[in-house]
Each structure stands twice: as C-alpha cells, then as structure tokens.
Amino acid sequence: MARGKTQIKRIEDATTRQVTFSKRRKGLLKKAFELSVLCDAEVALIIFSPSGKLYEFSSSSATSTIERYQKSIKNRPTSKQMDLERLQHFEEEVAIQRKKIELLEETTRKLLGDGLDSSSIDELQQVERQLERSLSIIRSRKILLFCERINQLKEEGKILRKKNAELREKYEERQLELSIGQQFSSLEQVKEVETQLFIGLPNR
C-alpha cells in the first residue's frame, strides 16, 4: 500500500516528532556520505536536535570545510557588485563603439574631401592611398560587371541567331510549298480549259 504524502509542517506530538527526526537524520547523513563518495565532493553536515544535541558528518574535516566556505563567501561578489561590474563593462563597450563611430565618421568626411585643412601630409597621403584602393576595387568590380554583361549579350545573340535561322528555314519551306501549290493550280486550269469542235462552215 502506497504511503500518503507527508504534510510539511511542524509535528505537534513530541514523541512522533522525535521519531521522525531520528529517521530523517539517518537518511540525511546517509545521503551526505553517498554524495561525498560517489561524486568526490567535499561535504560537511551539521545538525542540532530539538534538544540541542549535535550530529555531524564531514568527508574530510568540518572545520576546514567551514573555513573554506567562509573564504568563498568573502570572495564571492554580491548581486550589487555584479550589477556594477556589468554596468562598467557595458559603459566601456559603449565608449569603444563611440570611438569607432567617430573614427569612421572622420574617415568618411576626409574621403569626401571635408575636414582636410587640419590634416598633415601623412594623413593626406593615407587618405589618397585609401581612395586609390577604393578606386581600384570599384574599377575591378565594374570590369567584372561589364564582362558578365558582354557574355550575357553574346548568349542572347546566339539565341536570336538560332531563332532567326529557324524562322528563315520555315519561311523558305513555306515559300516552296506556295510555289508548288501555284504550279499544281496552273496545271488544273490547263486541264479544265474547254475545247469546242465545229464541223462545217462557221455561222455568220
């Protein structure tokens, strides 16, 4: 028979409460031991009974585990510190991106010929090299597009010539059919010419 679900609240009966404590304590200590052995974890368990009696389990030393825990708590950043660190990191990223944007805007202005009055010779030469590289890329791209367009027009020309040859061939076949038809029509007319034969003198 299945055991009913235990309601989680304080047990009022002292005897029942003591029995439950004893059973749960043993189970908890057993689970702590299994966890330390199976997972190679450092486990320290401290229990005080309602009467104040101490029960403990430690996979190594409870004192060293507690010291380690206290050090970890001290070094662990609080949620507020973590929020401040994230905010600081975000502000740094924003500052970096803002500098990049400003640099790009300045470079764009110089490439368009604005803001060159305060530029040194080295900066002007750098802008000139950038423009030359850009022009080279643009020319290469334009030549590539021209070549692609020329090849496309050549293919279209081949298709048009092929269609033109097919149409010419059909036209010549049609002309030949019409010529043959006209010849047959002429022969039929010659056959259908009526011939009258008169005997004697013609009528006046």
Protein Blocks (a to p, Z undefined) as FASTA:
>chain_A
ZZddddddddfblklmmmmmmmmmmmmmmmmmmmmmmnopacddddddfkopacdddfkb
mklmmmmmmmmmmmpccfklmmmmmmmmmmmmmmmmmmmmmmmmmmmmmmnopaklmpcf
klmmmmmmmmmmmmmmmmmmmmmmmmmmmmmmmmmmmmmmmmmmmmmmmmmmmmmmmmmm
mmmmmmmmmmmpccdddedjddZZ
